[in-house]
Amino acid sequence: MANAASGMAVLDECKLKFLELKAKRNYRFIVFKIEGQQVVVEKLGNPEENYDDFTNSLPADECRYAVFDFDFITTENCQKSKIFFIAWSPDTSKVRMKMLYASSKDRFKRELDGIQVELQATDPSEMSFDIIKSRAL
């Protein structure tokens, strides 16, 4: 049986921007959205932006995929970075939208090579800075 998500196209721009985040660190975060039958880049966060800027760029009542480059210092005092993939699916978004994002997530995530931590969030508390930090360590 054909997978409903197999018809979802991922624009090359999504992959290119992700590679720039991963290799060149041109962006702090990228927010992706599904438009029609494809995933597109909705917002690019400057390297100077922080986690609050990122969370404020996610709509309160619509689903999104996002990638966040989290810099942190380990208990051994080493500077590190981890790339988070966040599937944002707020409870207030439409059921059809939630289903579309859920069914397309794995295929989209496979296109982004280099994700280290995945997080599902339906509420801002599920992706608080403390949770991100604890998942990175």
N, C-alpha and C positions, 0 to 999 in steps of 0.2 A: 504494500500500500504506500502511495506517495506521501511524503511528509509535507504538511501544509507550509512549512517554513522554507522548503526548497526553492520556492519561487521568489524569495526575498533577495534582491540584488544588493550588494555592498559596493558603493561607489569607490573607485580607486583613491579618491581624495581622502576617504576615511583611513585607508591603510597608509597612505603617504603621511598624513598628519600624525598618525600614531607612531610611525617610524621616526619622524622628526622629534616627537616627544621623548621617545625611548633613546635614540642615539645622540641627538643634538641638544636635547632638553630645551627646545624652543618654546615649549608650553608647560604650564603647571597642570592644566587639565583640558580635557576635550569632552564636550557634551554632544551626543549623537541623538538623532530622532528619526523615526520612520515616517517617510513621506511617500504616499502612494505605495508602490511595491519596492521601495529601496531605502536603505539606511544612508542618511546624509549627516554632514557635520553641521551642528547648530551653533556652537560657540566654542571659541578657543580662549583659554585663560593664559594671560601673560605669565612669564616665570616669576614675576614679583608678587602675583596674586597669592592669597592664602586659602586655607580650607574653608573659611567663612564665605569668601568670595565665590568659591566653588558651590557650596551648598545653597547659597542665595541665587545661583543661576539655574537651579532646578525648579521647574514649575510645580506648584503645590498640588495641582489636580490633573497632571498628565504624566505618563510614563516616559522614561528616557534611559539610554545607556550612557555611561560616563566612564572615563578613565582619569585617574588622579595620580600624579607622581608625588609620592609622599616622602619627604626628607626627614630623617630622624637621627638621633644619636643613640647608639647602643649602650648597654650597661658597661661595656668595656671602653666607652668614650670614642667609638668609631663613628664617623659620618657615613650613613647609608641611605639608600633610597629604594622604595618598592613601588611597583606600579599596580594600582588597584583597579579592578573592573567592578563597577557598581551598576547593578540593575535596579533602577529606581522605579517603583511601581506603587504610588500612593493609593491608600484605600479609597480616596475620593475620585480616582480616575474611573473612566467607563470600563465596564466588564470586557467589552470587545477589545478595547485598547490593551488591557492587561493581558488578555489571551494572546493577542498578536505579538506583544513584546516577549511574553514567556515562551511562545513557540519558536521565535526567531533567535532567541538569545544565544543558544549554544553554537549555532552556525555562525553568527556574527562574531562571537568570541574567538572562534577558531581562526578567523581571518586576522586577528590581532595577535601576532606571535610575540610573547614576552610578558604576558600578564602573570603576576606573581601571587596576587590575592584576589579572591572574588567575594563580593558582598551583595546580598539581596536586601533591599530596604523598602518597607511600605510606609515608613514613618520616619521623620528626621531623627528621632531618638535611636533608631536602629543603625544609624551611620554617624553617630556622634564622634567628635574628635577623639575621645577616650577609647571608643571601640576601634577606630582606625589604628590608633597607636598600639593598642594591645594586640591586634591582629598582625601588625608589622613586626613586632619583636619576636 
